[in-house]
Amino acid sequence: MAITINIYYSGTNGGAREFAKEMIASG
């Protein structure tokens, strides 16, 4: 699932930061 989220955010501006926040929130 993390990979899917990473791919989704990879095409978004500042996605890396959002991805990190999601990972922390999701655990």
C-alpha positions as YAML, in Angstrom:
chain: A
units: angstrom
residues:
- id: 1
  name: MET
  ca: [0.00, 0.00, 0.00]
- id: 2
  name: ALA
  ca: [2.86, 2.33, 0.84]
- id: 3
  name: ILE
  ca: [4.18, 1.86, -2.69]
- id: 4
  name: THR
  ca: [0.83, 2.84, -4.18]
- id: 5
  name: ILE
  ca: [0.69, 5.96, -2.02]
- id: 6
  name: ASN
  ca: [4.26, 6.81, -2.99]
- id: 7
  name: ILE
  ca: [3.42, 6.54, -6.71]
- id: 8
  name: TYR
  ca: [0.29, 8.63, -6.20]
- id: 9
  name: TYR
  ca: [2.14, 11.42, -4.43]
- id: 10
  name: SER
  ca: [5.17, 11.21, -6.75]
- id: 11
  name: GLY
  ca: [3.16, 13.04, -9.40]
- id: 12
  name: THR
  ca: [2.04, 15.74, -6.97]
- id: 13
  name: ASN
  ca: [3.84, 18.95, -6.11]
- id: 14
  name: GLY
  ca: [5.47, 18.56, -2.70]
- id: 15
  name: GLY
  ca: [4.21, 14.99, -2.66]
- id: 16
  name: ALA
  ca: [7.27, 13.76, -0.78]
- id: 17
  name: ARG
  ca: [6.34, 15.81, 2.28]
- id: 18
  name: GLU
  ca: [2.71, 14.68, 2.16]
- id: 19
  name: PHE
  ca: [3.85, 11.10, 1.72]
- id: 20
  name: ALA
  ca: [5.99, 11.34, 4.84]
- id: 21
  name: LYS
  ca: [3.08, 12.78, 6.81]
- id: 22
  name: GLU
  ca: [0.82, 9.94, 5.68]
- id: 23
  name: MET
  ca: [3.41, 7.35, 6.63]
- id: 24
  name: ILE
  ca: [3.78, 8.85, 10.11]
- id: 25
  name: ALA
  ca: [0.01, 9.12, 10.58]
- id: 26
  name: SER
  ca: [-0.61, 5.60, 9.29]
- id: 27
  name: GLY
  ca: [2.33, 4.15, 11.19]
...
